[in-house]
Structure formats: structure tokens, C-alpha cells
Amino acid sequence: MTDKREKSIEFHDDAMERFERAVKAVAKSPPQHRAPKKTKGAPTKRRVQKVKK
């Protein structure tokens, strides 16, 4: 079997703060991979032209 060793990881002082800002930015942004849904609402009203007499 392979030998599992613990690796020491060094974090920057502001790593958690930067991570939280990135998470908030992603949470606020709209979905990028989905096409917007097309809603079936009332048909659009067209302007009727007046007939001159």
C-alpha cells in the first residue's frame, strides 16, 4: 500500500477573507450555463392602424 503522509499547507493571512468574498460574488451572479426560460404569457398586443375615411 502507499504511504499516506501529512502535507503541511501554508495559508496566507487573508485567505479566509478572500475565500468568503469569492463565495459571495459567485452566489450573487446569475447562472451562466442555463439559457433563460421563455415564458408563455399573453400574446403581445399589436397596434391597430386607424383607417382614414
PDB file with SEQRES, HELIX, SHEET and CRYST1 records, atoms N, CA, C and O in Angstrom:
SEQRES   1 A   53  MET THR ASP LYS ARG GLU LYS SER ILE GLU PHE HIS ASP          
SEQRES   2 A   53  ASP ALA MET GLU ARG PHE GLU ARG ALA VAL LYS ALA VAL          
SEQRES   3 A   53  ALA LYS SER PRO PRO GLN HIS ARG ALA PRO LYS LYS THR          
SEQRES   4 A   53  LYS GLY ALA PRO THR LYS ARG ARG VAL GLN LYS VAL LYS          
SEQRES   5 A   53  LYS                                                          
HELIX    1 AA1 ALA A   15  LYS A   28  1                                  14    
CRYST1    1.000    1.000    1.000  90.00  90.00  90.00 P 1           1          
ATOM      1  N   MET A   1       0.824  -1.176   0.000  1.00  0.00           N  
ATOM      2  CA  MET A   1       0.000   0.000   0.000  1.00  0.00           C  
ATOM      3  C   MET A   1       0.870   1.241   0.000  1.00  0.00           C  
ATOM      4  O   MET A   1       2.047   1.206   0.358  1.00  0.00           O  
ATOM      5  N   THR A   2       0.257   2.335  -0.411  1.00  0.00           N  
ATOM      6  CA  THR A   2       1.016   3.574  -0.451  1.00  0.00           C  
ATOM      7  C   THR A   2       1.078   4.200   0.936  1.00  0.00           C  
ATOM      8  O   THR A   2       0.185   4.021   1.765  1.00  0.00           O  
ATOM      9  N   ASP A   3       2.117   4.910   1.151  1.00  0.00           N  
ATOM     10  CA  ASP A   3       2.336   5.574   2.424  1.00  0.00           C  
ATOM     11  C   ASP A   3       1.628   6.924   2.413  1.00  0.00           C  
ATOM     12  O   ASP A   3       1.919   7.770   1.567  1.00  0.00           O  
ATOM     13  N   LYS A   4       0.702   7.132   3.348  1.00  0.00           N  
ATOM     14  CA  LYS A   4      -0.008   8.404   3.415  1.00  0.00           C  
ATOM     15  C   LYS A   4       0.761   9.337   4.337  1.00  0.00           C  
ATOM     16  O   LYS A   4       0.974   9.052   5.516  1.00  0.00           O  
ATOM     17  N   ARG A   5       1.170  10.460   3.760  1.00  0.00           N  
ATOM     18  CA  ARG A   5       1.914  11.427   4.548  1.00  0.00           C  
ATOM     19  C   ARG A   5       1.091  12.691   4.685  1.00  0.00           C  
ATOM     20  O   ARG A   5       0.358  13.082   3.776  1.00  0.00           O  
ATOM     21  N   GLU A   6       1.226  13.306   5.817  1.00  0.00           N  
ATOM     22  CA  GLU A   6       0.551  14.582   6.012  1.00  0.00           C  
ATOM     23  C   GLU A   6       1.401  15.673   5.379  1.00  0.00           C  
ATOM     24  O   GLU A   6       2.601  15.781   5.632  1.00  0.00           O  
ATOM     25  N   LYS A   7       0.749  16.473   4.551  1.00  0.00           N  
ATOM     26  CA  LYS A   7       1.452  17.577   3.925  1.00  0.00           C  
ATOM     27  C   LYS A   7       1.088  18.847   4.677  1.00  0.00           C  
ATOM     28  O   LYS A   7      -0.075  19.081   5.004  1.00  0.00           O  
ATOM     29  N   SER A   8       2.083  19.645   4.941  1.00  0.00           N  
ATOM     30  CA  SER A   8       1.788  20.905   5.623  1.00  0.00           C  
ATOM     31  C   SER A   8       1.366  21.925   4.574  1.00  0.00           C  
ATOM     32  O   SER A   8       2.017  22.080   3.541  1.00  0.00           O  
ATOM     33  N   ILE A   9       0.282  22.606   4.852  1.00  0.00           N  
ATOM     34  CA  ILE A   9      -0.262  23.600   3.938  1.00  0.00           C  
ATOM     35  C   ILE A   9      -0.124  24.961   4.591  1.00  0.00           C  
ATOM     36  O   ILE A   9      -0.486  25.155   5.752  1.00  0.00           O  
ATOM     37  N   GLU A  10       0.405  25.894   3.826  1.00  0.00           N  
ATOM     38  CA  GLU A  10       0.553  27.249   4.337  1.00  0.00           C  
ATOM     39  C   GLU A  10      -0.533  28.131   3.737  1.00  0.00           C  
ATOM     40  O   GLU A  10      -0.744  28.125   2.524  1.00  0.00           O  
ATOM     41  N   PHE A  11      -1.210  28.878   4.571  1.00  0.00           N  
ATOM     42  CA  PHE A  11      -2.249  29.795   4.129  1.00  0.00           C  
ATOM     43  C   PHE A  11      -1.747  31.229   4.259  1.00  0.00           C  
ATOM     44  O   PHE A  11      -0.951  31.549   5.142  1.00  0.00           O  
ATOM     45  N   HIS A  12      -2.220  32.065   3.379  1.00  0.00           N  
ATOM     46  CA  HIS A  12      -1.943  33.491   3.512  1.00  0.00           C  
ATOM     47  C   HIS A  12      -2.778  34.020   4.668  1.00  0.00           C  
ATOM     48  O   HIS A  12      -3.764  33.401   5.069  1.00  0.00           O  
ATOM     49  N   ASP A  13      -2.383  35.151   5.193  1.00  0.00           N  
ATOM     50  CA  ASP A  13      -3.094  35.732   6.335  1.00  0.00           C  
ATOM     51  C   ASP A  13      -4.545  36.058   6.003  1.00  0.00           C  
ATOM     52  O   ASP A  13      -5.425  35.935   6.856  1.00  0.00           O  
ATOM     53  N   ASP A  14      -4.792  36.470   4.775  1.00  0.00           N  
ATOM     54  CA  ASP A  14      -6.135  36.897   4.397  1.00  0.00           C  
ATOM     55  C   ASP A  14      -6.868  35.843   3.561  1.00  0.00           C  
ATOM     56  O   ASP A  14      -7.803  36.180   2.834  1.00  0.00           O  
ATOM     57  N   ALA A  15      -6.466  34.600   3.649  1.00  0.00           N  
ATOM     58  CA  ALA A  15      -7.040  33.551   2.798  1.00  0.00           C  
ATOM     59  C   ALA A  15      -8.533  33.355   3.042  1.00  0.00           C  
ATOM     60  O   ALA A  15      -9.302  33.257   2.086  1.00  0.00           O  
ATOM     61  N   MET A  16      -8.947  33.297   4.280  1.00  0.00           N  
ATOM     62  CA  MET A  16     -10.370  33.074   4.577  1.00  0.00           C  
ATOM     63  C   MET A  16     -11.205  34.267   4.129  1.00  0.00           C  
ATOM     64  O   MET A  16     -12.310  34.090   3.615  1.00  0.00           O  
ATOM     65  N   GLU A  17     -10.703  35.445   4.313  1.00  0.00           N  
ATOM     66  CA  GLU A  17     -11.407  36.654   3.894  1.00  0.00           C  
ATOM     67  C   GLU A  17     -11.575  36.673   2.375  1.00  0.00           C  
ATOM     68  O   GLU A  17     -12.647  37.007   1.871  1.00  0.00           O  
ATOM     69  N   ARG A  18     -10.527  36.318   1.655  1.00  0.00           N  
ATOM     70  CA  ARG A  18     -10.600  36.272   0.193  1.00  0.00           C  
ATOM     71  C   ARG A  18     -11.556  35.187  -0.280  1.00  0.00           C  
ATOM     72  O   ARG A  18     -12.288  35.379  -1.251  1.00  0.00           O  
ATOM     73  N   PHE A  19     -11.550  34.061   0.397  1.00  0.00           N  
ATOM     74  CA  PHE A  19     -12.463  32.964   0.058  1.00  0.00           C  
ATOM     75  C   PHE A  19     -13.918  33.390   0.242  1.00  0.00           C  
ATOM     76  O   PHE A  19     -14.755  33.125  -0.620  1.00  0.00           O  
ATOM     77  N   GLU A  20     -14.220  34.043   1.355  1.00  0.00           N  
ATOM     78  CA  GLU A  20     -15.593  34.491   1.623  1.00  0.00           C  
ATOM     79  C   GLU A  20     -16.055  35.507   0.587  1.00  0.00           C  
ATOM     80  O   GLU A  20     -17.209  35.470   0.162  1.00  0.00           O  
ATOM     81  N   ARG A  21     -15.176  36.410   0.177  1.00  0.00           N  
ATOM     82  CA  ARG A  21     -15.538  37.388  -0.863  1.00  0.00           C  
ATOM     83  C   ARG A  21     -15.831  36.685  -2.180  1.00  0.00           C  
ATOM     84  O   ARG A  21     -16.772  37.053  -2.883  1.00  0.00           O  
ATOM     85  N   ALA A  22     -15.036  35.680  -2.519  1.00  0.00           N  
ATOM     86  CA  ALA A  22     -15.252  34.948  -3.771  1.00  0.00           C  
ATOM     87  C   ALA A  22     -16.570  34.189  -3.735  1.00  0.00           C  
ATOM     88  O   ALA A  22     -17.281  34.146  -4.739  1.00  0.00           O  
ATOM     89  N   VAL A  23     -16.908  33.592  -2.603  1.00  0.00           N  
ATOM     90  CA  VAL A  23     -18.164  32.850  -2.475  1.00  0.00           C  
ATOM     91  C   VAL A  23     -19.349  33.803  -2.627  1.00  0.00           C  
ATOM     92  O   VAL A  23     -20.328  33.470  -3.295  1.00  0.00           O  
ATOM     93  N   LYS A  24     -19.270  34.973  -2.020  1.00  0.00           N  
ATOM     94  CA  LYS A  24     -20.356  35.951  -2.136  1.00  0.00           C  
ATOM     95  C   LYS A  24     -20.526  36.418  -3.580  1.00  0.00           C  
ATOM     96  O   LYS A  24     -21.652  36.596  -4.045  1.00  0.00           O  
ATOM     97  N   ALA A  25     -19.428  36.615  -4.284  1.00  0.00           N  
ATOM     98  CA  ALA A  25     -19.503  37.061  -5.680  1.00  0.00           C  
ATOM     99  C   ALA A  25     -20.162  35.998  -6.550  1.00  0.00           C  
ATOM    100  O   ALA A  25     -20.964  36.318  -7.428  1.00  0.00           O  
ATOM    101  N   VAL A  26     -19.830  34.749  -6.312  1.00  0.00           N  
ATOM    102  CA  VAL A  26     -20.415  33.659  -7.101  1.00  0.00           C  
ATOM    103  C   VAL A  26     -21.892  33.484  -6.754  1.00  0.00           C  
ATOM    104  O   VAL A  26     -22.709  33.211  -7.634  1.00  0.00           O  
ATOM    105  N   ALA A  27     -22.231  33.639  -5.492  1.00  0.00           N  
ATOM    106  CA  ALA A  27     -23.625  33.482  -5.076  1.00  0.00           C  
ATOM    107  C   ALA A  27     -24.506  34.572  -5.667  1.00  0.00           C  
ATOM    108  O   ALA A  27     -25.679  34.323  -5.945  1.00  0.00           O  
ATOM    109  N   LYS A  28     -23.977  35.764  -5.864  1.00  0.00           N  
ATOM    110  CA  LYS A  28     -24.761  36.873  -6.404  1.00  0.00           C  
ATOM    111  C   LYS A  28     -24.935  36.786  -7.915  1.00  0.00           C  
ATOM    112  O   LYS A  28     -25.901  37.327  -8.453  1.00  0.00           O  
ATOM    113  N   SER A  29     -24.026  36.122  -8.605  1.00  0.00           N  
ATOM    114  CA  SER A  29     -24.084  36.098 -10.060  1.00  0.00           C  
ATOM    115  C   SER A  29     -25.155  35.117 -10.547  1.00  0.00           C  
ATOM    116  O   SER A  29     -25.412  34.104  -9.896  1.00  0.00           O  
ATOM    117  N   PRO A  30     -25.777  35.418 -11.687  1.00  0.00           N  
ATOM    118  CA  PRO A  30     -26.813  34.531 -12.220  1.00  0.00           C  
ATOM    119  C   PRO A  30     -26.184  33.265 -12.810  1.00  0.00           C  
ATOM    120  O   PRO A  30     -24.978  33.233 -13.057  1.00  0.00           O  
ATOM    121  N   PRO A  31     -26.985  32.235 -13.036  1.00  0.00           N  
ATOM    122  CA  PRO A  31     -26.441  31.017 -13.631  1.00  0.00           C  
ATOM    123  C   PRO A  31     -25.845  31.306 -15.012  1.00  0.00           C  
ATOM    124  O   PRO A  31     -26.453  32.018 -15.811  1.00  0.00           O  
ATOM    125  N   GLN A  32     -24.695  30.774 -15.287  1.00  0.00           N  
ATOM    126  CA  GLN A  32     -24.015  31.030 -16.553  1.00  0.00           C  
ATOM    127  C   GLN A  32     -24.262  29.929 -17.578  1.00  0.00           C  
ATOM    128  O   GLN A  32     -24.084  30.155 -18.775  1.00  0.00           O  
ATOM    129  N   HIS A  33     -24.662  28.764 -17.139  1.00  0.00           N  
ATOM    130  CA  HIS A  33     -24.758  27.629 -18.038  1.00  0.00           C  
ATOM    131  C   HIS A  33     -26.177  27.358 -18.531  1.00  0.00           C  
ATOM    132  O   HIS A  33     -26.382  26.462 -19.350  1.00  0.00           O  
ATOM    133  N   ARG A  34     -27.138  28.102 -18.055  1.00  0.00           N  
ATOM    134  CA  ARG A  34     -28.525  27.864 -18.449  1.00  0.00           C  
ATOM    135  C   ARG A  34     -29.021  28.981 -19.359  1.00  0.00           C  
ATOM    136  O   ARG A  34     -28.688  30.152 -19.178  1.00  0.00           O  
ATOM    137  N   ALA A  35     -29.821  28.588 -20.332  1.00  0.00           N  
ATOM    138  CA  ALA A  35     -30.458  29.587 -21.185  1.00  0.00           C  
ATOM    139  C   ALA A  35     -31.661  30.139 -20.430  1.00  0.00           C  
ATOM    140  O   ALA A  35     -32.312  29.399 -19.693  1.00  0.00           O  
ATOM    141  N   PRO A  36     -31.969  31.414 -20.596  1.00  0.00           N  
ATOM    142  CA  PRO A  36     -33.129  31.968 -19.885  1.00  0.00           C  
ATOM    143  C   PRO A  36     -34.414  31.281 -20.325  1.00  0.00           C  
ATOM    144  O   PRO A  36     -34.582  30.926 -21.491  1.00  0.00           O  
ATOM    145  N   LYS A  37     -35.314  31.103 -19.367  1.00  0.00           N  
ATOM    146  CA  LYS A  37     -36.572  30.442 -19.669  1.00  0.00           C  
ATOM    147  C   LYS A  37     -37.461  31.363 -20.482  1.00  0.00           C  
ATOM    148  O   LYS A  37     -37.527  32.566 -20.232  1.00  0.00           O  
ATOM    149  N   LYS A  38     -38.140  30.788 -21.450  1.00  0.00           N  
ATOM    150  CA  LYS A  38     -39.091  31.553 -22.239  1.00  0.00           C  
ATOM    151  C   LYS A  38     -40.461  31.343 -21.614  1.00  0.00           C  
ATOM    152  O   LYS A  38     -40.944  30.217 -21.501  1.00  0.00           O  
ATOM    153  N   THR A  39     -41.063  32.424 -21.221  1.00  0.00           N  
ATOM    154  CA  THR A  39     -42.370  32.323 -20.572  1.00  0.00           C  
ATOM    155  C   THR A  39     -43.467  32.454 -21.614  1.00  0.00           C  
ATOM    156  O   THR A  39     -43.344  33.215 -22.573  1.00  0.00           O  
ATOM    157  N   LYS A  40     -44.520  31.719 -21.417  1.00  0.00           N  
ATOM    158  CA  LYS A  40     -45.666  31.808 -22.301  1.00  0.00           C  
ATOM    159  C   LYS A  40     -46.685  32.706 -21.615  1.00  0.00           C  
ATOM    160  O   LYS A  40     -47.497  32.255 -20.807  1.00  0.00           O  
ATOM    161  N   GLY A  41     -46.624  33.955 -21.950  1.00  0.00           N  
ATOM    162  CA  GLY A  41     -47.541  34.919 -21.361  1.00  0.00           C  
ATOM    163  C   GLY A  41     -48.641  35.235 -22.353  1.00  0.00           C  
ATOM    164  O   GLY A  41     -48.846  34.514 -23.329  1.00  0.00           O  
ATOM    165  N   ALA A  42     -49.330  36.301 -22.095  1.00  0.00           N  
ATOM    166  CA  ALA A  42     -50.371  36.748 -23.018  1.00  0.00           C  
ATOM    167  C   ALA A  42     -49.695  37.165 -24.324  1.00  0.00           C  
ATOM    168  O   ALA A  42     -48.586  37.697 -24.309  1.00  0.00           O  
ATOM    169  N   PRO A  43     -50.364  36.923 -25.452  1.00  0.00           N  
ATOM    170  CA  PRO A  43     -49.758  37.319 -26.727  1.00  0.00           C  
ATOM    171  C   PRO A  43     -49.581  38.840 -26.760  1.00  0.00           C  
ATOM    172  O   PRO A  43     -50.358  39.584 -26.162  1.00  0.00           O  
ATOM    173  N   THR A  44     -48.568  39.269 -27.452  1.00  0.00           N  
ATOM    174  CA  THR A  44     -48.303  40.700 -27.493  1.00  0.00           C  
ATOM    175  C   THR A  44     -49.404  41.416 -28.261  1.00  0.00           C  
ATOM    176  O   THR A  44     -49.898  40.923 -29.275  1.00  0.00           O  
ATOM    177  N   LYS A  45     -49.768  42.563 -27.768  1.00  0.00           N  
ATOM    178  CA  LYS A  45     -50.813  43.343 -28.426  1.00  0.00           C  
ATOM    179  C   LYS A  45     -50.170  44.152 -29.544  1.00  0.00           C  
ATOM    180  O   LYS A  45     -49.146  44.807 -29.351  1.00  0.00           O  
ATOM    181  N   ARG A  46     -50.782  44.093 -30.699  1.00  0.00           N  
ATOM    182  CA  ARG A  46     -50.258  44.840 -31.826  1.00  0.00           C  
ATOM    183  C   ARG A  46     -51.070  46.102 -31.997  1.00  0.00           C  
ATOM    184  O   ARG A  46     -52.279  46.126 -31.765  1.00  0.00           O  
ATOM    185  N   ARG A  47     -50.405  47.112 -32.394  1.00  0.00           N  
ATOM    186  CA  ARG A  47     -51.064  48.398 -32.580  1.00  0.00           C  
ATOM    187  C   ARG A  47     -51.917  48.339 -33.857  1.00  0.00           C  
ATOM    188  O   ARG A  47     -51.437  47.934 -34.916  1.00  0.00           O  
ATOM    189  N   VAL A  48     -53.148  48.738 -33.743  1.00  0.00           N  
ATOM    190  CA  VAL A  48     -54.064  48.734 -34.881  1.00  0.00           C  
ATOM    191  C   VAL A  48     -54.019  50.108 -35.518  1.00  0.00           C  
ATOM    192  O   VAL A  48     -54.155  51.131 -34.846  1.00  0.00           O  
ATOM    193  N   GLN A  49     -53.823  50.109 -36.836  1.00  0.00           N  
ATOM    194  CA  GLN A  49     -53.782  51.392 -37.543  1.00  0.00           C  
ATOM    195  C   GLN A  49     -55.189  51.869 -37.839  1.00  0.00           C  
ATOM    196  O   GLN A  49     -56.070  51.090 -38.204  1.00  0.00           O  
ATOM    197  N   LYS A  50     -55.376  53.150 -37.676  1.00  0.00           N  
ATOM    198  CA  LYS A  50     -56.683  53.730 -37.958  1.00  0.00           C  
ATOM    199  C   LYS A  50     -56.863  53.839 -39.461  1.00  0.00           C  
ATOM    200  O   LYS A  50     -55.929  54.168 -40.192  1.00  0.00           O  
ATOM    201  N   VAL A  51     -58.095  53.555 -39.915  1.00  0.00           N  
ATOM    202  CA  VAL A  51     -58.400  53.645 -41.340  1.00  0.00           C  
ATOM    203  C   VAL A  51     -58.984  55.024 -41.609  1.00  0.00           C  
ATOM    204  O   VAL A  51     -59.931  55.450 -40.948  1.00  0.00           O  
ATOM    205  N   LYS A  52     -58.408  55.714 -42.588  1.00  0.00           N  
ATOM    206  CA  LYS A  52     -58.898  57.041 -42.939  1.00  0.00           C  
ATOM    207  C   LYS A  52     -60.143  56.906 -43.807  1.00  0.00           C  
ATOM    208  O   LYS A  52     -60.169  56.095 -44.733  1.00  0.00           O  
ATOM    209  N   LYS A  53     -61.175  57.697 -43.514  1.00  0.00           N  
ATOM    210  CA  LYS A  53     -62.411  57.632 -44.296  1.00  0.00           C  
ATOM    211  C   LYS A  53     -62.489  58.773 -45.261  1.00  0.00           C  
ATOM    212  O   LYS A  53     -63.462  58.886 -46.007  1.00  0.00           O  
TER     213      LYS A  53                                                      
END                                                                             
